[in-house]
């Protein structure tokens, strides 16, 4: 991963620098070419303007005189060395700074008469007139030389007649040398940047990927030893990697809790099922040996076996209920239930089932409201808590039930005046198979799954269940459930 990140970062920097280098190279070359062309155009314009002062066909003497401004200066006609045209190379610097541009070694300037014969030039080499029409400065190769070639017909300002031609050739050897050096410099800089970006990318990727390596090592350790207590160390970068580390540790903690609960679940289920199976096996063995001939023993054995089968059935059903409670959102996400109707129905059922108890219902709801929960599950929640209150009531057989709205939530509270729960046990009563007094709970028919189911149901519907208890005085359970959104808006209005 480090190598990939280093390669990716260096490649990105390389591409960015390459684009920058190409743009810089093209811009520089185009700027130089544009400046050279502009200067040549200005020089040609000045030259043709001066030559246009002549009123007859250009000759060596007239061209020289109009360029230098020396109207009566004779021209040396001894042209055996350079042909038939005078050479201005040594004299142009005395004309003026602007026109002296053609005195450069790379600048070749020629003046032709109407027969296309050279009458004036700046170097010894001759160059035929390329064309008689105007030609803007254009990069052209002449022989082995490449440069700007331009042609300008010359018209007399007086007669408006054509009196000759001017042709310039500006060698670009210096330009090509500058361009080559610029290109080599950019290539060297690009190679250097590639090396530096690779080194920098490697160190940066090593630094930034270090938390991911730690995470990988932690996960590998857990894969090899699932019961290991290893976890991600604190990163401290205050970014997404820190969030990832915290989420991973939280997930790891949840997984360990789940594993512990699963282990406890298997142990408890094994224990719970082993007892009724052993009882039934004992009774059946006794009947097989000698008890089936004794009606009294036969009845006792059958009654005990049926009772244990009933307990096993209840245990299996509660386990199924708990499993279904974990899948509420998938199957019952859009269900709604009338709060007052269901609460009064369950209350009346318990009044009928337990005539020896005094049940009171405090209903603070002025109108019916709808809860975001499946009706059967809401009934099950109330039944679990009420059944728990009945089972653990002591001498004072009294249960209070109340319903009301609290901060846009529906609250149902069930209070008993029984044995109470110690603070140590109160933290564990919602755990699976947990019973405060296992011996007494067994006689009351409890498996320790009821409150776990209630908690799972409440949380699956975005609600919660809490308990408060005083040992020896009683316990109160409060269930909070969300109400339908339309009703919430009505209450807020």
N, C-alpha and C positions, 0 to 999 in steps of 0.2 A: 504493500500500500504506500509506503514512504517513497519508494522508487517511482511509482505511478504518479503520485502527487508532485514529486520533484520534476519528473518529465513533463507533466501537464503544465506546471507553472512556468518552467523554462521555455517550453514550446510557445506558450501564450506570450511571454515577454519577447521571444524571438520574432514571432509573427508581428507583434505591435511595433517592435523596433524596425523590422523589415519594411513595414508599411510607411513608417516615419522616414526611413532612409530613402525609400523610393520617391516619396513625395518631395523630400528635401532635394534629392538629386535632380528630379525632373524640374522642380521649381527653379533651382539654381541655374541649370543649363538653359532653360527657356528665358530666364531673366538676362543672362549673359548674351544670348543670341539676340534677344529683343533690343538690348542696349547697343550692341554692335550694329545691327541693322539700322536703328534710328540714327546713329552717328554717321553711318555711310550715307544715308538718305540726305541728312543735313549737309554733309560735305559736297555730295553731288549737286544738290540744289544751289549751293554757293558758287560752285565751279561753273555750272551752266549759266547762272545769272551773270557772272563776270564775262564769260565768253559771248553771251548774247549781246553785249555792247558793240560787238563788231557789226559792220553793215555790209560785209562781203564774205565770200567763202573763206573759211579759216585756213591760214597757212601757219608755218612754224613761227614766223616772226609775229604775226598778228595775235596768235594764240598766246604766245609768251608775253607780249606787251599787255594784253588785256588781263591776263592773270596776275602779272606783277605790278601793273599800273605804270610801267615804264614805257611811255608811248614812243620815245625816240631812241631806245636802247637797241643797238644792233645785236643780232644773234649770230653766234659763231656758226658758220655754215660748213665747217670742217667736220662732217659726220661719218668719216671713214670708220671710226671705231664703233659707232652705234647705229649705223645705217643712215637713213635720211631724216631723222627727227632729232631735235635737240633733247638733252637730258636735263630734267628739272630737279633731280634728286638732291644735288648739292646746293640749290638756290632756294628751295621752297621755305626753308626755315626763316628766310628773310622777308617772306611775303607778309604773313600775319599769323598769329597763334592759331586761328581757327582753320585756315587753309593748310597750315603746316601738318595737319593730321595725315596728309598723303605722303609726308616725308618719312613715315615709318617704313621700316624694311619690308613689312608684310603687305603694305599698301601699294598696288600697282595701278597707275592712272594713265590713260591713253586718250589722245585727241585725234580725231580722224577728219579728213576733208570729205567732200561729197563723193569722191571716188573710193572711199574706204581705205585711204592710205594714211598711215600714221604720220602726223605732223608734229606731235609732241608726246613725250612719255617720261615716266619717272624712273624707269629701270632700263637696262640694256636689252633685255629680252623683249622681242616683239610678240604681240598677240593680235590675231585677226579679229575684226569686228564680228561679233557673234550674230547680230541682227540689226536692222535699221529701225525697228520699232522700239518704243520705250519698254524697258525691262526693269521691274523692281528688283531690289537686292534679293538674289536667290542663291541658295547653296548649290554650287555646281562644281564638278570635278573637271579640271582642265589639265590634261596630261597626267602627271602624278600628284598634282596639287589640288586641294579642295578649299573652296572659299566662297565668299559672296561675290557674285557677278551681277553687275547692273549696267544698263545702257540707257542713255538719255539723248535723244535728238536735240540739236541746238538750233533755235530760231532767232534770227536777228530781231532785236527790239525795235529797230528802225524800219526795216523793210518787211518784216514778218515772213521772210523767206528762210528756208532751211540753209544753214551755212556750214554744218558739220555734225560730228557725233562725238560724244564723250562716253568712255567705257572705263569702269573701275573693276578691279579684282582684288579683294581683301582676303589674304590667306588666313585660314583658321588653324594654323599649326599650333599657335599658343593656346587657342581655345581648346583644341583637342588634348593638349598636354594638361591643361587645368582640369578638363573633364576626366581624364584618366586618373590624375592624382586624387580628385574628389571621389571617384568611384573606388579606388584602392583604399582610401581612408575610410570610407563608409563600410567596405567589406571587412577591413581590420576591426573597426569598432563593433561591427555586428558579431564577428567571431568572439571578440572579447566579451561582449554583452551576453552571448550564449553561454560562455564558460562561467561568467560571474552569476548569471541567472540560474544556472544549474546548481552551482554551489549554494547560492542563497535559497533556492527552492528546496534543496535537500534539507538544509537546516530548519527552514520554516515548517516544512512538512513534518520533520521529526518532532519539532516543538508542539505543533498543533495536533498531531495525531497521537501524541503520547497518552492522553486520556483514553483514546479508543483502544490503544494497545493494552492499557491496564484493564479496560472493560473486557477485552477479548481474553486476557489471561484469567480474569475472574470467572468468566463464563466457562472457560475450559476447565478450571479447577472444580466448579460446580458440576460440570458434566461428568468428570471423573469420580467425584465424591459428592453425591447429591445431599448428603447430610452434613456437609462441611458448613461451618459458620462464617466463612469468608464473605466479605462484601466490598463494594467499591469504596476506596478511600475518598476523602473530601478533596475535590479538585481546586476550588477557589478561583476559577477563571471568570465567574459571574456571567456566563453566557449559556448558549443552548447545551453545551457539553455538561455544564454544571446541572442543568435541569435534567438531562439524560441520566446523569449519575444518581440524582435523587430519586427519579422515577424508577430506575433499575433497582436501587436499594429498597424502595417501598414495595415494588413488585416481588423482590426476593423475600422480604419479610412476610408479605401476604402468602407467598408460596409455602414458606416454612410453617406458618400458622396453619395453612390448609393441610399440609402434610401431617402436622401434629394432630389436627382434628380428625383427619382421615384414619390415622393410626388409632386414635382413641375411639373413633367411630367403629372401626372393625373390632377392636377389643370389646367395646361395650355390647355391640350386637351379638358377638360370639357368646359373651357371658349371658346376655338376656335370653338368647335362644337356647343356650345349653341347659338352663334351669328347667324350663317347661318340658323340653325334650327328655331330660333325665327323669322328671316326675312321671311323665306319661310312660316312659320305658319301664320305670319301677312298677307302676300299677299294672301294666300289661304283662310283665313278667310274672307278677304275683298271680294274676288271673290265669295265666297259662299253666302255672304249676299246680295250684289247688283252689284258687279263689273263685273260679267260675261256677263251682257247685254251691257256693254260699251266696244266696241272694243279697244279703246285707253288704258283704264285701264287694260283690259285683256292682251294686248300685253306687257304693262309695268310690270305687275305682273309675267307673264311667263318669260320675259327676266331677271328679278331680281332673280327669283327662279333658272333659269338655271345657272346664274352666281354663285349663292351660292352653287349650286350642284357641279359646276366645282371646286370651292374653296375647298369643302369638299373632292372631289375626289383627288385633288392635295395633300391635307393634309394627307389623308389616304395613298397615294402612297409614300409620303415622309417618313411617319412612317414605311412603309414596307421596303423602301430602307435603312433606318437607322437600322432596325432589321437585314436585310440581310448583311449589312456592318459589323456587329459584328460576322458573321459566315463565313467570307471570307476564313480563313485558312482551314476550313472543306471542302469547295466546290471548291475553285479556287486556291489551294496552288501551282499548277504546271503551271499556265497560264503565257504566255509571250506576249508582245505587242511591235510593232514597234513604237518608240517614235516620229520620224520625221513625219511619215505618218499620225498618228492620230492627232498630233498637227496641221499640215497644214490643215487637213480636217476640224477640228473644227474651226480653224481660218477663213477659206473660208466661212463656214456656217454663222458665225457671221457677216462677211463683207456683205453677201447677206441679212441677216435678219435685220440689222441696217445700212441702207445706210447713215443715218444722222451722224453716228459716223466715226471717223478716227481710223482705227486699223493698228498697225504696228507690224511686226514680225521680231525679231532679232534672227536668227538661227546660232548658233556658232558650230553646229555639222557638221563635215566634211563628216561623213558617217552615215548610218543608225545604230542605236543601239536598242537592245531589252531590255525591262523593265520586271521585274518580277511582272506583274499585269495583270488582266483580261482586255481585250480591252474595253468592255462596261464601266467598272469601271473607267478606265483612261479617257475615254471620259466624263464620268459624273463628274469627278474631275475638268477637265478644264472648262466644261460648267457651273458648280456651281460658280466657281471663276469669270469667264468672265461675267456671268449673274449678279453677285453681283456688278461687276465693272460698268456695264451698268446702273443698277438700281440707283446706288448712285452717278453717275456722275452729276455734276451741269452744269454750263454754258459751260465749256470746255469739249466738247464731244470727248474725245480722250482716247484710251486705248492702252497701250504698252504691247506686249507679247514677251518673250525671253526664249530661251532654250539653255542649255549648260551642260557640265560636271564639277562637283566640287568634288574633292576628291573621285573619284570612285562612285559618285552618280549623278543621273540625276536631274537637277534643272530646273523647269519651273516657271517663274515669271510673274505675271499679275499686272500692275500698272494703276491706274486711277488717275484723277485729280479732284475728286469731293469733297464731304463734309468733308471727313476725320473722324477719330474716336478719341475720347478722351482717355487718358491713362486708366481711370477708366473703360470705356466700352471695351477697347481693350482686357482686361483680360477675358472678359465674352462672347465675340462674338461667341466662339465655343460651348457655352452651348446650350442645347436644348431649342427651342422656345424663345431664347433671341433675342431681337431687340433693336437696339440703339434708334430708335424713333418709337414706336409702332404705333402711329397714321399715320405717313407718310409711314411706312412699309406696313400697311394694304392697303393703296391706291395703292401701287406698287405691291400688290399681294403676298407679302412675308409672310411665316409662321414661320420664325426663325429656320428652320430645315436644311437649305442648308449647312451652314458651319459646323454644327454638323456632317452631313453625310460625308462631305469632310474630316474632321479630323479623323473620325472613319475609313474611307476607307484607308487613307494614313497610319495610324498606324497599320491597319490590315495587310498591305503589308510591314511592317517593315520600313515604311517611316515616314515623318512628314510634317506638314504644319505650317508655321509661318506667322505672319502679323506685319507690321510696318506702322504707320500712323502719319500724322501731321494734327491736326484739321484745317479745312478750306483749306488744300492744296492737300489732296489726300491720298490714301492707296496703299500699295504694298503687295501682297500675294506671298509667295514662297513655292513651293511644292518640296520636295526631295523624290526620289524613288530609290530603289536599282536596279542595272543593272544585267544582266545575268552573272553568274560566269565566263563562258568562255571568255566573253568580258573583264571582269575585269582583267583576267590574260594577255590578249593581250595588254591592255593599260599599265599594269605594265612592260611588257617586252619591 
